[in-house]
């Protein structure tokens, strides 16, 4: 299943130290220009989704509403994560290639 491939690549990014997770770290990565792509969990609050959508649009960072908090957290070896940013362009390209084949 392609979704598993996307989550595996997010996990790979985490092991490489190229993930900022949690609202504050994700927001900081986007504003500093470090974020290559942002993921927000589908079961996050509407305010969280709107905030990251507006921020990513402003800073021209791709954003995906993807999976749920628990699954995103498990992908990076943590508990629940409502948002995370991948900081590596190569991993971002691999993730987006797999995202596009899901849709």
Protein Blocks (a to p, Z undefined) as FASTA:
>chain_A
ZZlmmmmmmmmmmmnopacedjklmmmmmmnopafbdcddfkbcfklmmmmmmmmmmnop
acddehjfklmmmmnopabdfbdcdfbfklmmmmmmmmmmmZZ
